[in-house]
Structures are given as C-alpha cells and as structure tokens.
C-alpha cells in the first residue's frame, strides 16, 4: 500500500475527502490522487456528518495508508485540542473532539482548524502564495473571512480569532451588521448583504435597478450576489454602486491590514471575486490609497478555487507528521 495524506473539508452543505501520495515533493500537477464528495441531507446533524466522514475515510483509503489527517471545518475550532466549537449551519457540533474521534478510528495524528485558516495554508503551500514568506487569504462569498500564514505558520491569535477582516469597521456610520457593529467589511462586501440592500431599494423605488428587475423577472426574492454582479456588468446603476461599495470596503480593509501586518501577498477567493475586472481594480486602487507608500500591496486571485481548504487540509496533515 502506498503512503498518503488524508484531508477532509467539512462544510455546511457538503463534506469532501481527498488523498495525496506521500512524500509530497513529487506534486507537480495540482490533482488529488483521489477525491470524494458527499452532499449533506437537509436534516443533517453532527452524528450524520460523523458517519459520513468515517464512511468516506474507508471508501477513499482502499489502496493507500494514511500517515496523517488534516481537517478543514466550516466554523470555529479550538485548534490546540482539535475540537470543533460549533457549526453555524449543522446542529450538534458543539464541543466535538473531532481530532480524537479520527485518531481513534485511523490511528494516525490529526490536525483540525477552521476553513479560512486552512484555505490560507492551502494557497500558501500549493497555490497563489506558494514561495511567499507571509500572506493573508480572504474569502468573499456568503460571508467574509480570512486567515494569516506568517513565517510558515497559521497565525491564530490569542483567542484563535486572527484574520476576522469581515468584522473590521470601515464606515462607522454605515449599515448595521449582524455582529452589532456598523459598516463592517462583511456588511458591505458580501453577496447576501448586497442582495438585501438591493432588494430594499427596489421595494422603495420602482425606477431603480431596471436591469436587476429584468434578470430576476420581477421576483425580488431571487436577488443574490451573482445577480448584482451580472446586472452591474450590464450597466445597472444600483448594482454598480453596490459592487463599488463592496470593492471599496474590502480595499479599505486590506489597506489597513497591510499597514499593520505587511504581508507579502493578499490572496482573494470566494464567489464574489468572480465579479469582473472593475471590482478588482477598485479594491487594488483603494488598498493602495490606504496603505503607506513604503508598503507594497499585491492582491491576487486564489489559485485553488473552491478546493483551497482541501489542499490546506493536506498541508495541515503534512505538518502533523513533522510535529
Ligand atoms: Zn460585523
């Protein structure tokens, strides 16, 4: 049997498992030796998720023997004990010792971390930030999250909360965020919030957002981040204003981050990053304006797409072997 690293990416709607042969120095093309994905049923809970995870570990390991396991979890994690604190999407995940469970089942070291940190590690080890000394990864989709890799290691912060750029305030007089503050990056830049703001404006003013209305055939409940992005590219004024605000908020956030931490690279991933060149241009220009002139600001797209957490989980497994 060949040796491998085993990775899991546990999200709110699906669970993926992948293996990569060990040693990884031979990785030339970015392809897993094996990949399996299982979509969670609507009534999924931690117990059913755990059954899926253990089931996947057996189906994917028929020809390979794992040396270590890395896990990316979509929610807060105590990385020092490999314990899941909770999931915002799936009930029952409160204080589950996922590392212990997998270690007992498969008898190899396990490392568990949250998805933003793991995705950062994936881009650092295998993707857009490969070869850099320090980087921040930011995902912009239904929420905005981030993670740092500094000097070869995930930087967790004292409470494991480092990288929460989504709740950095960039406009104190801005709209109210779910976290209770006003004008957070996530409140202005994420897909669902852009959709919510568009919907409210369309309800109040029938002359606004004509292209948005056309795309959704008048069904206001169908507005989402993708619709806003599409309407903006077709010249809709309201959608363009919302996209500008999204990019501006992120640009201010990134400018502040580079002033504080001065990472070599900022890598952006997630659905909203597919919003076109204009969105990217505004982010880069705004970040440049906010950053001190001595600081170089390099903002690049993620190279591993939706698989950055899986690649990162493989990199976590790799560190679990050597630690
Ligand atoms: Zn917030």
py3Dmol code that shows the C-alpha trace and the ligand (Angstrom):
import py3Dmol

protein = """\
ATOM      1  CA  UNK A   1       0.000   0.000   0.000  1.00  0.00           C
ATOM      2  CA  UNK A   2       1.220   3.493  -0.860  1.00  0.00           C
ATOM      3  CA  UNK A   3       1.502   6.122   1.871  1.00  0.00           C
ATOM      4  CA  UNK A   4      -0.668   9.216   1.702  1.00  0.00           C
ATOM      5  CA  UNK A   5      -2.001  12.280   3.469  1.00  0.00           C
ATOM      6  CA  UNK A   6      -5.757  12.333   4.071  1.00  0.00           C
ATOM      7  CA  UNK A   7      -7.766  15.572   4.012  1.00  0.00           C
ATOM      8  CA  UNK A   8     -11.354  16.449   4.897  1.00  0.00           C
ATOM      9  CA  UNK A   9     -13.241  19.644   4.120  1.00  0.00           C
ATOM     10  CA  UNK A  10     -16.383  19.756   6.266  1.00  0.00           C
ATOM     11  CA  UNK A  11     -18.768  22.479   5.151  1.00  0.00           C
ATOM     12  CA  UNK A  12     -22.396  23.368   5.819  1.00  0.00           C
ATOM     13  CA  UNK A  13     -23.715  21.655   2.700  1.00  0.00           C
ATOM     14  CA  UNK A  14     -21.101  19.082   1.723  1.00  0.00           C
ATOM     15  CA  UNK A  15     -18.209  17.022   3.011  1.00  0.00           C
ATOM     16  CA  UNK A  16     -15.192  16.318   0.799  1.00  0.00           C
ATOM     17  CA  UNK A  17     -12.297  13.953   1.292  1.00  0.00           C
ATOM     18  CA  UNK A  18      -9.058  13.779  -0.706  1.00  0.00           C
ATOM     19  CA  UNK A  19      -5.777  11.945  -0.585  1.00  0.00           C
ATOM     20  CA  UNK A  20      -2.332  12.922  -1.802  1.00  0.00           C
ATOM     21  CA  UNK A  21       0.536  10.472  -2.035  1.00  0.00           C
ATOM     22  CA  UNK A  22       3.443  10.964   0.347  1.00  0.00           C
ATOM     23  CA  UNK A  23       6.080  12.385   0.080  1.00  0.00           C
ATOM     24  CA  UNK A  24       4.522  15.471  -1.485  1.00  0.00           C
ATOM     25  CA  UNK A  25       7.761  16.732  -3.089  1.00  0.00           C
ATOM     26  CA  UNK A  26       6.609  14.896  -6.173  1.00  0.00           C
ATOM     27  CA  UNK A  27       3.498  17.100  -6.500  1.00  0.00           C
ATOM     28  CA  UNK A  28       3.799  18.587  -9.981  1.00  0.00           C
ATOM     29  CA  UNK A  29       0.216  18.971 -11.095  1.00  0.00           C
ATOM     30  CA  UNK A  30      -2.469  20.076  -8.686  1.00  0.00           C
ATOM     31  CA  UNK A  31      -4.550  16.925  -8.694  1.00  0.00           C
ATOM     32  CA  UNK A  32      -5.557  14.744  -5.800  1.00  0.00           C
ATOM     33  CA  UNK A  33      -4.880  11.013  -6.104  1.00  0.00           C
ATOM     34  CA  UNK A  34      -8.495  10.506  -5.049  1.00  0.00           C
ATOM     35  CA  UNK A  35     -11.397  12.824  -4.292  1.00  0.00           C
ATOM     36  CA  UNK A  36     -14.857  12.061  -2.904  1.00  0.00           C
ATOM     37  CA  UNK A  37     -17.690  14.480  -2.140  1.00  0.00           C
ATOM     38  CA  UNK A  38     -20.928  13.819  -0.263  1.00  0.00           C
ATOM     39  CA  UNK A  39     -23.761  16.358  -0.077  1.00  0.00           C
ATOM     40  CA  UNK A  40     -25.369  16.639   3.368  1.00  0.00           C
ATOM     41  CA  UNK A  41     -29.121  15.967   3.581  1.00  0.00           C
ATOM     42  CA  UNK A  42     -31.284  18.922   4.743  1.00  0.00           C
ATOM     43  CA  UNK A  43     -31.794  17.273   8.159  1.00  0.00           C
ATOM     44  CA  UNK A  44     -28.058  16.624   8.698  1.00  0.00           C
ATOM     45  CA  UNK A  45     -26.640  16.837  12.210  1.00  0.00           C
ATOM     46  CA  UNK A  46     -23.201  16.218  13.717  1.00  0.00           C
ATOM     47  CA  UNK A  47     -23.942  12.493  14.125  1.00  0.00           C
ATOM     48  CA  UNK A  48     -24.872  12.008  10.457  1.00  0.00           C
ATOM     49  CA  UNK A  49     -21.876  14.159   9.420  1.00  0.00           C
ATOM     50  CA  UNK A  50     -19.563  11.967  11.531  1.00  0.00           C
ATOM     51  CA  UNK A  51     -20.982   8.811   9.932  1.00  0.00           C
ATOM     52  CA  UNK A  52     -20.314  10.372   6.507  1.00  0.00           C
ATOM     53  CA  UNK A  53     -16.746  11.329   7.488  1.00  0.00           C
ATOM     54  CA  UNK A  54     -15.879   7.854   8.817  1.00  0.00           C
ATOM     55  CA  UNK A  55     -17.568   6.228   5.816  1.00  0.00           C
ATOM     56  CA  UNK A  56     -15.564   8.423   3.425  1.00  0.00           C
ATOM     57  CA  UNK A  57     -12.316   7.616   5.216  1.00  0.00           C
ATOM     58  CA  UNK A  58     -12.877   3.930   4.481  1.00  0.00           C
ATOM     59  CA  UNK A  59     -14.017   4.263   0.857  1.00  0.00           C
ATOM     60  CA  UNK A  60     -11.150   6.583  -0.072  1.00  0.00           C
ATOM     61  CA  UNK A  61      -8.385   4.528   1.607  1.00  0.00           C
ATOM     62  CA  UNK A  62      -8.728   1.222  -0.225  1.00  0.00           C
ATOM     63  CA  UNK A  63      -5.302   1.416  -1.890  1.00  0.00           C
ATOM     64  CA  UNK A  64      -3.495   3.892   0.394  1.00  0.00           C
ATOM     65  CA  UNK A  65      -2.369   4.016   4.005  1.00  0.00           C
ATOM     66  CA  UNK A  66      -2.655   7.434   5.722  1.00  0.00           C
ATOM     67  CA  UNK A  67       0.294   8.903   7.630  1.00  0.00           C
ATOM     68  CA  UNK A  68      -1.674  11.863   8.999  1.00  0.00           C
ATOM     69  CA  UNK A  69      -5.037  13.595   8.639  1.00  0.00           C
ATOM     70  CA  UNK A  70      -5.821  17.287   8.155  1.00  0.00           C
ATOM     71  CA  UNK A  71      -9.323  18.682   8.588  1.00  0.00           C
ATOM     72  CA  UNK A  72     -10.829  21.976   7.458  1.00  0.00           C
ATOM     73  CA  UNK A  73     -14.009  22.750   9.393  1.00  0.00           C
ATOM     74  CA  UNK A  74     -16.543  25.425   8.432  1.00  0.00           C
ATOM     75  CA  UNK A  75     -16.925  27.004  11.863  1.00  0.00           C
ATOM     76  CA  UNK A  76     -14.975  27.941  14.996  1.00  0.00           C
ATOM     77  CA  UNK A  77     -12.396  25.357  16.083  1.00  0.00           C
ATOM     78  CA  UNK A  78     -10.102  25.043  19.102  1.00  0.00           C
ATOM     79  CA  UNK A  79      -7.016  24.164  17.082  1.00  0.00           C
ATOM     80  CA  UNK A  80      -4.917  23.437  20.193  1.00  0.00           C
ATOM     81  CA  UNK A  81      -7.140  20.436  21.056  1.00  0.00           C
ATOM     82  CA  UNK A  82      -8.519  19.704  17.555  1.00  0.00           C
ATOM     83  CA  UNK A  83     -12.016  20.315  18.911  1.00  0.00           C
ATOM     84  CA  UNK A  84     -14.912  21.775  16.948  1.00  0.00           C
ATOM     85  CA  UNK A  85     -16.600  24.540  18.951  1.00  0.00           C
ATOM     86  CA  UNK A  86     -19.784  24.686  16.866  1.00  0.00           C
ATOM     87  CA  UNK A  87     -21.197  24.859  13.364  1.00  0.00           C
ATOM     88  CA  UNK A  88     -23.399  27.781  12.291  1.00  0.00           C
ATOM     89  CA  UNK A  89     -25.126  25.527   9.759  1.00  0.00           C
ATOM     90  CA  UNK A  90     -25.354  21.992  11.181  1.00  0.00           C
ATOM     91  CA  UNK A  91     -26.729  21.306  14.713  1.00  0.00           C
ATOM     92  CA  UNK A  92     -24.929  19.137  17.271  1.00  0.00           C
ATOM     93  CA  UNK A  93     -21.313  20.105  16.558  1.00  0.00           C
ATOM     94  CA  UNK A  94     -20.841  21.850  19.922  1.00  0.00           C
ATOM     95  CA  UNK A  95     -17.534  20.769  21.524  1.00  0.00           C
ATOM     96  CA  UNK A  96     -16.996  17.657  19.419  1.00  0.00           C
ATOM     97  CA  UNK A  97     -13.463  16.249  19.782  1.00  0.00           C
ATOM     98  CA  UNK A  98     -13.119  15.554  16.088  1.00  0.00           C
ATOM     99  CA  UNK A  99      -9.354  15.032  16.267  1.00  0.00           C
ATOM    100  CA  UNK A 100      -9.716  12.343  18.971  1.00  0.00           C
ATOM    101  CA  UNK A 101     -12.509  10.589  17.061  1.00  0.00           C
ATOM    102  CA  UNK A 102     -10.479  10.344  13.840  1.00  0.00           C
ATOM    103  CA  UNK A 103      -7.295   9.420  15.684  1.00  0.00           C
ATOM    104  CA  UNK A 104      -9.090   6.558  17.482  1.00  0.00           C
ATOM    105  CA  UNK A 105     -10.564   5.321  14.197  1.00  0.00           C
ATOM    106  CA  UNK A 106      -7.472   5.567  11.984  1.00  0.00           C
ATOM    107  CA  UNK A 107      -4.556   5.559  14.434  1.00  0.00           C
ATOM    108  CA  UNK A 108      -2.602   8.474  12.937  1.00  0.00           C
ATOM    109  CA  UNK A 109      -2.047  12.115  14.007  1.00  0.00           C
ATOM    110  CA  UNK A 110      -4.873  14.546  13.197  1.00  0.00           C
ATOM    111  CA  UNK A 111      -4.874  18.332  12.900  1.00  0.00           C
ATOM    112  CA  UNK A 112      -8.129  20.325  12.760  1.00  0.00           C
ATOM    113  CA  UNK A 113      -8.533  24.040  12.001  1.00  0.00           C
ATOM    114  CA  UNK A 114     -11.192  26.402  10.692  1.00  0.00           C
ATOM    115  CA  UNK A 115     -11.760  26.727   6.958  1.00  0.00           C
ATOM    116  CA  UNK A 116     -10.428  30.280   6.496  1.00  0.00           C
ATOM    117  CA  UNK A 117      -7.126  29.417   8.183  1.00  0.00           C
ATOM    118  CA  UNK A 118      -6.860  26.121   6.314  1.00  0.00           C
ATOM    119  CA  UNK A 119      -7.651  27.745   2.955  1.00  0.00           C
ATOM    120  CA  UNK A 120      -4.909  30.303   3.680  1.00  0.00           C
ATOM    121  CA  UNK A 121      -2.467  27.464   4.329  1.00  0.00           C
ATOM    122  CA  UNK A 122      -3.577  25.730   1.110  1.00  0.00           C
ATOM    123  CA  UNK A 123      -2.903  28.821  -1.013  1.00  0.00           C
ATOM    124  CA  UNK A 124       0.400  29.328   0.810  1.00  0.00           C
ATOM    125  CA  UNK A 125       1.652  25.761   0.390  1.00  0.00           C
ATOM    126  CA  UNK A 126       0.244  24.832  -3.024  1.00  0.00           C
ATOM    127  CA  UNK A 127      -1.481  27.862  -4.604  1.00  0.00           C
ATOM    128  CA  UNK A 128      -1.219  31.583  -5.355  1.00  0.00           C
ATOM    129  CA  UNK A 129       1.095  32.367  -2.420  1.00  0.00           C
ATOM    130  CA  UNK A 130       3.465  29.431  -2.943  1.00  0.00           C
ATOM    131  CA  UNK A 131       7.014  30.558  -2.186  1.00  0.00           C
ATOM    132  CA  UNK A 132       5.989  33.716  -0.311  1.00  0.00           C
ATOM    133  CA  UNK A 133       7.104  34.472   3.248  1.00  0.00           C
ATOM    134  CA  UNK A 134       3.781  35.786   4.544  1.00  0.00           C
ATOM    135  CA  UNK A 135       0.253  36.116   3.257  1.00  0.00           C
ATOM    136  CA  UNK A 136      -3.350  36.762   4.120  1.00  0.00           C
ATOM    137  CA  UNK A 137      -6.157  34.844   2.475  1.00  0.00           C
ATOM    138  CA  UNK A 138      -9.612  36.447   2.325  1.00  0.00           C
ATOM    139  CA  UNK A 139     -12.754  34.679   1.186  1.00  0.00           C
ATOM    140  CA  UNK A 140     -15.664  36.813  -0.016  1.00  0.00           C
ATOM    141  CA  UNK A 141     -18.875  34.874  -0.621  1.00  0.00           C
ATOM    142  CA  UNK A 142     -21.874  34.497   1.717  1.00  0.00           C
ATOM    143  CA  UNK A 143     -19.620  35.958   4.417  1.00  0.00           C
ATOM    144  CA  UNK A 144     -16.176  37.493   4.544  1.00  0.00           C
ATOM    145  CA  UNK A 145     -13.475  35.613   6.439  1.00  0.00           C
ATOM    146  CA  UNK A 146      -9.720  35.451   6.440  1.00  0.00           C
ATOM    147  CA  UNK A 147      -6.597  33.772   7.694  1.00  0.00           C
ATOM    148  CA  UNK A 148      -2.914  34.607   8.007  1.00  0.00           C
ATOM    149  CA  UNK A 149       0.113  32.458   7.270  1.00  0.00           C
ATOM    150  CA  UNK A 150       3.141  34.227   8.717  1.00  0.00           C
ATOM    151  CA  UNK A 151       6.647  32.738   8.649  1.00  0.00           C
ATOM    152  CA  UNK A 152       5.420  29.321   7.544  1.00  0.00           C
ATOM    153  CA  UNK A 153       2.664  29.001  10.161  1.00  0.00           C
ATOM    154  CA  UNK A 154      -1.001  29.818  10.522  1.00  0.00           C
ATOM    155  CA  UNK A 155      -1.235  32.829  12.839  1.00  0.00           C
ATOM    156  CA  UNK A 156      -4.202  32.097  15.132  1.00  0.00           C
ATOM    157  CA  UNK A 157      -4.043  34.973  17.613  1.00  0.00           C
ATOM    158  CA  UNK A 158      -4.525  34.606  21.368  1.00  0.00           C
ATOM    159  CA  UNK A 159      -8.205  33.626  21.068  1.00  0.00           C
ATOM    160  CA  UNK A 160      -7.928  31.901  17.722  1.00  0.00           C
ATOM    161  CA  UNK A 161      -9.727  34.826  16.111  1.00  0.00           C
ATOM    162  CA  UNK A 162      -6.976  36.381  13.968  1.00  0.00           C
ATOM    163  CA  UNK A 163      -7.930  37.231  10.400  1.00  0.00           C
ATOM    164  CA  UNK A 164     -11.536  38.304  11.055  1.00  0.00           C
ATOM    165  CA  UNK A 165     -11.408  41.051   8.456  1.00  0.00           C
ATOM    166  CA  UNK A 166     -15.146  40.574   7.827  1.00  0.00           C
ATOM    167  CA  UNK A 167     -15.899  42.492  11.006  1.00  0.00           C
ATOM    168  CA  UNK A 168     -13.343  45.229  10.589  1.00  0.00           C
ATOM    169  CA  UNK A 169     -15.263  48.531  10.644  1.00  0.00           C
ATOM    170  CA  UNK A 170     -14.554  50.616   7.551  1.00  0.00           C
ATOM    171  CA  UNK A 171     -17.546  53.001   7.796  1.00  0.00           C
ATOM    172  CA  UNK A 172     -18.716  53.703  11.380  1.00  0.00           C
ATOM    173  CA  UNK A 173     -21.843  55.421  10.040  1.00  0.00           C
ATOM    174  CA  UNK A 174     -22.567  52.543   7.652  1.00  0.00           C
ATOM    175  CA  UNK A 175     -25.353  49.935   7.757  1.00  0.00           C
ATOM    176  CA  UNK A 176     -25.881  47.656  10.799  1.00  0.00           C
ATOM    177  CA  UNK A 177     -24.104  44.270  10.680  1.00  0.00           C
ATOM    178  CA  UNK A 178     -25.287  41.000  12.248  1.00  0.00           C
ATOM    179  CA  UNK A 179     -22.431  41.316  14.780  1.00  0.00           C
ATOM    180  CA  UNK A 180     -23.977  44.506  16.191  1.00  0.00           C
ATOM    181  CA  UNK A 181     -21.476  46.969  14.732  1.00  0.00           C
ATOM    182  CA  UNK A 182     -21.948  49.342  11.814  1.00  0.00           C
ATOM    183  CA  UNK A 183     -20.146  49.400   8.488  1.00  0.00           C
ATOM    184  CA  UNK A 184     -18.204  46.120   8.776  1.00  0.00           C
ATOM    185  CA  UNK A 185     -16.422  44.856   5.647  1.00  0.00           C
ATOM    186  CA  UNK A 186     -18.738  41.821   5.530  1.00  0.00           C
ATOM    187  CA  UNK A 187     -21.836  44.041   5.828  1.00  0.00           C
ATOM    188  CA  UNK A 188     -20.778  45.956   2.737  1.00  0.00           C
ATOM    189  CA  UNK A 189     -18.925  43.394   0.654  1.00  0.00           C
ATOM    190  CA  UNK A 190     -20.647  40.005   0.971  1.00  0.00           C
ATOM    191  CA  UNK A 191     -23.162  38.642  -1.554  1.00  0.00           C
ATOM    192  CA  UNK A 192     -26.231  38.244   0.715  1.00  0.00           C
ATOM    193  CA  UNK A 193     -25.873  41.746   2.182  1.00  0.00           C
ATOM    194  CA  UNK A 194     -25.514  43.346  -1.280  1.00  0.00           C
ATOM    195  CA  UNK A 195     -28.656  41.433  -2.282  1.00  0.00           C
ATOM    196  CA  UNK A 196     -30.515  42.593   0.826  1.00  0.00           C
ATOM    197  CA  UNK A 197     -29.651  46.242   0.186  1.00  0.00           C
ATOM    198  CA  UNK A 198     -30.658  45.969  -3.488  1.00  0.00           C
ATOM    199  CA  UNK A 199     -33.978  44.362  -2.548  1.00  0.00           C
ATOM    200  CA  UNK A 200     -34.789  47.119  -0.072  1.00  0.00           C
ATOM    201  CA  UNK A 201     -34.049  49.847  -2.607  1.00  0.00           C
ATOM    202  CA  UNK A 202     -36.119  48.104  -5.301  1.00  0.00           C
ATOM    203  CA  UNK A 203     -39.085  47.808  -2.918  1.00  0.00           C
ATOM    204  CA  UNK A 204     -38.957  51.531  -2.134  1.00  0.00           C
ATOM    205  CA  UNK A 205     -38.268  52.931  -5.587  1.00  0.00           C
ATOM    206  CA  UNK A 206     -39.777  51.424  -8.736  1.00  0.00           C
ATOM    207  CA  UNK A 207     -37.460  53.435 -11.020  1.00  0.00           C
ATOM    208  CA  UNK A 208     -34.296  51.867  -9.636  1.00  0.00           C
ATOM    209  CA  UNK A 209     -32.487  48.717 -10.726  1.00  0.00           C
ATOM    210  CA  UNK A 210     -34.281  48.111 -14.028  1.00  0.00           C
ATOM    211  CA  UNK A 211     -31.654  45.611 -15.206  1.00  0.00           C
ATOM    212  CA  UNK A 212     -31.745  43.756 -11.862  1.00  0.00           C
ATOM    213  CA  UNK A 213     -35.547  43.514 -12.185  1.00  0.00           C
ATOM    214  CA  UNK A 214     -35.210  42.131 -15.708  1.00  0.00           C
ATOM    215  CA  UNK A 215     -32.702  39.431 -14.670  1.00  0.00           C
ATOM    216  CA  UNK A 216     -34.936  38.182 -11.843  1.00  0.00           C
ATOM    217  CA  UNK A 217     -38.176  38.674 -13.858  1.00  0.00           C
ATOM    218  CA  UNK A 218     -39.530  40.865 -11.066  1.00  0.00           C
ATOM    219  CA  UNK A 219     -39.112  38.216  -8.323  1.00  0.00           C
ATOM    220  CA  UNK A 220     -37.294  40.245  -5.682  1.00  0.00           C
ATOM    221  CA  UNK A 221     -36.636  37.154  -3.563  1.00  0.00           C
ATOM    222  CA  UNK A 222     -34.365  35.858  -6.343  1.00  0.00           C
ATOM    223  CA  UNK A 223     -31.788  38.627  -5.926  1.00  0.00           C
ATOM    224  CA  UNK A 224     -28.401  37.324  -4.825  1.00  0.00           C
ATOM    225  CA  UNK A 225     -24.778  38.379  -5.111  1.00  0.00           C
ATOM    226  CA  UNK A 226     -24.458  36.794  -8.537  1.00  0.00           C
ATOM    227  CA  UNK A 227     -27.462  38.738  -9.857  1.00  0.00           C
ATOM    228  CA  UNK A 228     -25.959  42.017  -8.600  1.00  0.00           C
ATOM    229  CA  UNK A 229     -22.652  41.207 -10.264  1.00  0.00           C
ATOM    230  CA  UNK A 230     -24.379  40.279 -13.552  1.00  0.00           C
ATOM    231  CA  UNK A 231     -26.582  43.414 -13.502  1.00  0.00           C
ATOM    232  CA  UNK A 232     -23.552  45.573 -12.811  1.00  0.00           C
ATOM    233  CA  UNK A 233     -21.690  44.147 -15.806  1.00  0.00           C
ATOM    234  CA  UNK A 234     -24.753  45.014 -17.934  1.00  0.00           C
ATOM    235  CA  UNK A 235     -24.658  48.623 -16.737  1.00  0.00           C
ATOM    236  CA  UNK A 236     -27.263  48.702 -13.951  1.00  0.00           C
ATOM    237  CA  UNK A 237     -26.556  51.800 -11.841  1.00  0.00           C
ATOM    238  CA  UNK A 238     -27.753  50.470  -8.481  1.00  0.00           C
ATOM    239  CA  UNK A 239     -25.874  47.168  -8.936  1.00  0.00           C
ATOM    240  CA  UNK A 240     -22.732  49.047  -9.978  1.00  0.00           C
ATOM    241  CA  UNK A 241     -22.978  51.255  -6.895  1.00  0.00           C
ATOM    242  CA  UNK A 242     -23.291  48.173  -4.649  1.00  0.00           C
ATOM    243  CA  UNK A 243     -20.365  46.442  -6.350  1.00  0.00           C
ATOM    244  CA  UNK A 244     -18.302  49.608  -5.964  1.00  0.00           C
ATOM    245  CA  UNK A 245     -19.147  49.760  -2.252  1.00  0.00           C
ATOM    246  CA  UNK A 246     -18.205  46.071  -1.851  1.00  0.00           C
ATOM    247  CA  UNK A 247     -14.817  46.574  -3.500  1.00  0.00           C
ATOM    248  CA  UNK A 248     -14.214  49.872  -1.693  1.00  0.00           C
ATOM    249  CA  UNK A 249     -14.937  48.310   1.746  1.00  0.00           C
ATOM    250  CA  UNK A 250     -12.562  45.431   1.027  1.00  0.00           C
ATOM    251  CA  UNK A 251      -9.939  47.794  -0.322  1.00  0.00           C
ATOM    252  CA  UNK A 252     -10.046  49.901   2.862  1.00  0.00           C
ATOM    253  CA  UNK A 253      -9.881  46.730   4.983  1.00  0.00           C
ATOM    254  CA  UNK A 254      -6.924  45.362   3.028  1.00  0.00           C
ATOM    255  CA  UNK A 255      -5.120  48.721   3.128  1.00  0.00           C
ATOM    256  CA  UNK A 256      -5.410  48.715   6.921  1.00  0.00           C
ATOM    257  CA  UNK A 257      -4.257  45.093   7.146  1.00  0.00           C
ATOM    258  CA  UNK A 258      -1.135  45.708   5.083  1.00  0.00           C
ATOM    259  CA  UNK A 259      -0.310  48.774   7.203  1.00  0.00           C
ATOM    260  CA  UNK A 260      -0.479  46.625  10.350  1.00  0.00           C
ATOM    261  CA  UNK A 261       0.954  43.275   9.267  1.00  0.00           C
ATOM    262  CA  UNK A 262       2.746  43.999   5.975  1.00  0.00           C
ATOM    263  CA  UNK A 263       2.233  40.552   4.408  1.00  0.00           C
ATOM    264  CA  UNK A 264       3.879  39.855   1.083  1.00  0.00           C
ATOM    265  CA  UNK A 265       0.647  38.798  -0.600  1.00  0.00           C
ATOM    266  CA  UNK A 266      -3.099  39.165  -0.202  1.00  0.00           C
ATOM    267  CA  UNK A 267      -4.997  36.291  -1.852  1.00  0.00           C
ATOM    268  CA  UNK A 268      -8.716  36.660  -2.525  1.00  0.00           C
ATOM    269  CA  UNK A 269     -11.111  33.732  -3.054  1.00  0.00           C
ATOM    270  CA  UNK A 270     -14.861  33.066  -2.946  1.00  0.00           C
ATOM    271  CA  UNK A 271     -17.806  33.674  -5.289  1.00  0.00           C
ATOM    272  CA  UNK A 272     -17.792  37.497  -5.166  1.00  0.00           C
ATOM    273  CA  UNK A 273     -14.228  37.572  -6.563  1.00  0.00           C
ATOM    274  CA  UNK A 274     -15.704  36.475  -9.925  1.00  0.00           C
ATOM    275  CA  UNK A 275     -17.319  39.927 -10.241  1.00  0.00           C
ATOM    276  CA  UNK A 276     -15.043  41.158 -13.003  1.00  0.00           C
ATOM    277  CA  UNK A 277     -12.024  43.402 -13.567  1.00  0.00           C
ATOM    278  CA  UNK A 278     -13.699  46.585 -12.351  1.00  0.00           C
ATOM    279  CA  UNK A 279     -14.296  45.131  -8.897  1.00  0.00           C
ATOM    280  CA  UNK A 280     -10.650  44.030  -8.705  1.00  0.00           C
ATOM    281  CA  UNK A 281      -9.420  47.424  -9.941  1.00  0.00           C
ATOM    282  CA  UNK A 282     -11.361  49.319  -7.251  1.00  0.00           C
ATOM    283  CA  UNK A 283     -10.033  47.023  -4.494  1.00  0.00           C
ATOM    284  CA  UNK A 284      -6.455  47.448  -5.662  1.00  0.00           C
ATOM    285  CA  UNK A 285      -6.750  51.239  -6.066  1.00  0.00           C
ATOM    286  CA  UNK A 286      -8.465  51.717  -2.695  1.00  0.00           C
ATOM    287  CA  UNK A 287      -5.998  49.464  -0.836  1.00  0.00           C
ATOM    288  CA  UNK A 288      -3.142  51.355  -2.496  1.00  0.00           C
ATOM    289  CA  UNK A 289      -4.592  54.695  -1.316  1.00  0.00           C
ATOM    290  CA  UNK A 290      -4.990  53.448   2.276  1.00  0.00           C
ATOM    291  CA  UNK A 291      -1.589  51.732   2.508  1.00  0.00           C
ATOM    292  CA  UNK A 292       1.548  53.666   3.403  1.00  0.00           C
ATOM    293  CA  UNK A 293       3.689  54.465   0.342  1.00  0.00           C
ATOM    294  CA  UNK A 294       6.582  52.290   1.573  1.00  0.00           C
ATOM    295  CA  UNK A 295       4.348  49.196   1.634  1.00  0.00           C
ATOM    296  CA  UNK A 296       3.888  47.114  -1.489  1.00  0.00           C
ATOM    297  CA  UNK A 297       0.365  45.837  -1.950  1.00  0.00           C
ATOM    298  CA  UNK A 298      -0.018  42.741  -4.037  1.00  0.00           C
ATOM    299  CA  UNK A 299      -3.585  41.443  -4.293  1.00  0.00           C
ATOM    300  CA  UNK A 300      -4.046  38.283  -6.354  1.00  0.00           C
ATOM    301  CA  UNK A 301      -6.836  35.761  -7.024  1.00  0.00           C
ATOM    302  CA  UNK A 302      -6.785  32.363  -5.282  1.00  0.00           C
ATOM    303  CA  UNK A 303      -5.274  29.649  -7.464  1.00  0.00           C
ATOM    304  CA  UNK A 304      -7.022  26.640  -5.937  1.00  0.00           C
ATOM    305  CA  UNK A 305     -10.629  27.861  -6.255  1.00  0.00           C
ATOM    306  CA  UNK A 306     -13.139  26.049  -4.088  1.00  0.00           C
ATOM    307  CA  UNK A 307     -10.502  23.434  -3.227  1.00  0.00           C
ATOM    308  CA  UNK A 308      -8.195  25.726  -1.206  1.00  0.00           C
ATOM    309  CA  UNK A 309      -9.490  24.238   2.103  1.00  0.00           C
ATOM    310  CA  UNK A 310      -8.860  20.654   0.878  1.00  0.00           C
ATOM    311  CA  UNK A 311      -5.309  21.492  -0.252  1.00  0.00           C
ATOM    312  CA  UNK A 312      -4.813  23.320   3.027  1.00  0.00           C
ATOM    313  CA  UNK A 313      -6.020  20.278   4.970  1.00  0.00           C
ATOM    314  CA  UNK A 314      -3.369  18.209   3.142  1.00  0.00           C
ATOM    315  CA  UNK A 315      -0.760  20.790   4.180  1.00  0.00           C
ATOM    316  CA  UNK A 316      -2.071  20.549   7.780  1.00  0.00           C
ATOM    317  CA  UNK A 317      -1.664  16.772   7.648  1.00  0.00           C
ATOM    318  CA  UNK A 318       1.867  17.280   6.377  1.00  0.00           C
ATOM    319  CA  UNK A 319       2.681  19.467   9.410  1.00  0.00           C
ATOM    320  CA  UNK A 320       1.025  16.908  11.716  1.00  0.00           C
ATOM    321  CA  UNK A 321       3.575  14.302  10.531  1.00  0.00           C
ATOM    322  CA  UNK A 322       6.567  16.510  11.176  1.00  0.00           C
ATOM    323  CA  UNK A 323       5.382  17.897  14.540  1.00  0.00           C
TER     324      UNK A 323
END
"""
ligand_1 = """\
1
ZN
Zn -19.863 42.821 11.640
"""
view = py3Dmol.view(width=600, height=400)
view.addModel(protein, "pdb")
view.setStyle({"model": 0}, {"cartoon": {"style": "trace"}})
view.addModel(ligand_1, "xyz")
view.setStyle({"model": 1}, {"stick": {}})
view.zoomTo()
view.show()
